[in-house]
C-alpha cells in the first residue's frame, strides 16, 4: 500500500534497482486478515449508539468494511495520513474497487489536503461512478443511501509535548553547543526519515549546486541533515543511504577544508531534546520530499524557533525563520510564507536556498509570525476535536435508518433507507384517492410504467388502457414526465385520451393535452454547447461497440445498454468525467442514468417541471389535494425532492405520495417493486369509487409563461 500511495505503480521498477513491485496476493490477503482481527476485537468492545470509532491510516484501510459488516450502525471515521494518489495511478491498483468501497463504509473520511481529497473523489467517480456534492462547506459522496462526508484538515503537532521539552536543561545545553560549533555561519537543517521518497539526495545535490554557483557562500553556510531510522529495512533503503553518504563525501571533498564541512549527515536515532535544539538553532529549515503525506517538520521548527532557547537571538528580539518546502508534501498549502520548490528541479531548490540565505531579518520575522499563528492555533487537539464534531454530525442519522446488508468480503456494503421509507400499500393510497377530488398523477416512463431493456420501447396496450381509464376521471390530471423527446412521446401516446399531458425532455417541453401546443422553457436560449459535447460523445461512441448517441432538441444522450456491460460502464465514467471538464464553463450539467450519460441545460429538470405544473394549477384556482409521483432513476429524484421540500406551490393539506420503483435509497417515501407493480396499483385506483363531485374544467394552455 505504502509505495502505491506514494506514486509507485504496482509494476514500476523500484528505486535504484532493476526489480519490481508486483502486486502480491498473499500479502494482500494477510493485510485483510489483520484488519479482520482488529474489527473483531473492536466489535467486542463497541457500543454502536454511544461510541465513535476513529481509524488511522492505510494499515487499517479495510477495517471499516469488516466492522460495518458486524455492526451496520457503527459510527466510523477514517483518516488517511498518507497521500492519496491521482485517480490515473490509483486505477492501476488491482484491488481498486475494494479499497474505495472500504473507505466508503466509513461515515467520515479525512485527508490532509484538498488535493488528496480531490484525487479520492475523482477515483470514486471514475472507478465506481459515484457523484459528490458540496453543501455548507462539506463535501459528501452519495453511496447507497448514505452520505459519506469528506473532511480536509491537516494534523497539527502536540504543543504540550513539545513545550515540555523546550526548557529542559539538556535542550538548552545542546542549543548552546550547536551555537558555539556553527558560530558565524548560517545553519540550514533537514530532518527526514531514511526512505526513497524524502528527497534527501536531491537536497544534497541542490546544496552542491549552490556552492558551485556561489563561491562567496563557501565557509558561510552549513547543511545539517538528520536522518531518522528507516521504518523498514530493504535494498532500497540501503541504496538511498549509500547515495546520500557518497554525495556528502563528494561535497565536503570539493568545498570543505579543515574545520569546515559544508554538509553534516547525522545518521540514526537522536534524542528528542537534541533534535529540538537543532530546530531552535537552525536559520533555515528544508523539507525536500518528492512525495509525503503531511510532514510536520516545519511545524516543529516554527514552534521551536518561537518558543525555544535561541542562543543567537538576544532576549526580547522578535524571532525569525525561513522555510523551504516541497510542493509535493501535505504541509505546503498551510505554510503560506514558505518558499515552495519542485524537489526534482535541483536548480530551483538551490535558488530557494540562496533566496532564504539572503532574506532580510524583517522578512524572516513576518514569515515566522505568520507560520506560528497558524501552527499554534491548529494543533493536534484542534484537529481531533474538529474531527470528532464532524464525525458526530455525519453519523447523526445512523440510528434511525433502515439498514440492509449486501455483498460478501470486501464487496460488502450497507443500503440505508429512511425510517419512513416503506412499500406503498393499496389500502393507503386507495383511501387517499377516494377522499380527494382534484388529483395530479405524475408518471415517469422508462423503468416506471414500462420495463427497461425492451426492444419495442412503445407503451403496451395495457399501459394505454390504464392511462385512458385514469384520464377519463374528470377529477384527475395525468402527466407522463419523461426524458424522451416530444415527437417520440407524442407518437407513442397518440392512442391515449386527449386529456393526457406530456412533459418531454425532462420538462423542457410541456403539452397539457393532445390538442394543446407544446410550450418550452424560456430560461434556456442557446445550445452552442452541443458543438463541444457532440464530438466528445462521438469519440466514445466510435470506441465503444454497441453504444450510440441520441440527439434531442435540448440535450445529448450517450446510450450503452447494448455494449459490453463492464466496458460500457467504464467508458461511461470516463465520458462523464471528460464532459464535465470540457463543459465546465457552459450552462449545462452532466449526469448519468440507467446505461446513459446525458447533457442537459441548466434550469431544466423534472423537479422544475413539477413545480411549474402545480403552480399553474394553483393560479387557475385548482390546486391539487392529491399528488402521486412515480419514477425510477436519478432524474426522478428531482421530482421527489420538489415534493418533500417546503414550497408555497404545494398545498399544505394535500395527500402527497412520492414513490420510487425498486427497494433502493431514494428521496421518495414509498416504493413499488417493479413496473408491473406500478401498473397494477394504477389499475386499482381506476376501480376505486370516488366520493367527490367532478371539478370544473381548467385550461392550462401557455401556463409556463405565467
Buried (B, 14 or more C-beta within 10 A) or exposed (E): BBBBBBBBBBEBEBBBEEEEBEEEEEEBEEBBEBBBEBBEEBBEEBEBEEEBBBBBBBBBBBBBBBBBBBBBBBBBBBBBBBBBBBBEBBBBBEBBBBBBBBBBBBBBBBBBBEBBBBBBBBBBBBBBBBBBEEEEEBBBBBBBBBBBBBBBBBBBBBBEEBEEBBEBEBBBBBBBBBBEEBEEBBBBBBBBBBBBBBBBBBBBBBBBBBBEEBEEBBBBBBBBBBBBEBEEEEEBBEBBBEBBBEBBEBBBEEBBEEEEBBBBBBBEEBEBBBBBBBBBBBBBBBBBBBBBBBBBBBBBBBBBBBBBBBBBBEEEEEBBBBBBBBEBBBBBBBBEBBBBBBBEEBEBBBBBBBBBBEBEEEBBBBBBBBBBEBBBEBBBEBBBEBBBEBBBEBBEBBEEBBBBEEEEEBEBBBBBBBEEBBEBEBEBBBEBBBEBBBBBBBBBBBBBBBBBEEEEEEBBEEBBBBBBBBBEBBBBBBBBBBBBBBEBBBEBBEEBBEBBBBBBBBBBBBBBBBEBEBBBBEEBEEBEBBEBBBEBBEEBBEEBEBBBBBEBEBBBBBBBBEBBEEBBBBBBBBBBBBBBEBBEEBBBBBBBBBBBBBBBBEBBBBBBBBBBBBBBBBEBEBBBBBBBBBBBBBBBBBBBBBBEEEEEBBBEEBBBBBBBBBBBBBBBBBBBEBBEBBBBBBBBBBEBEBEEEEBEEBEBBEBBEE
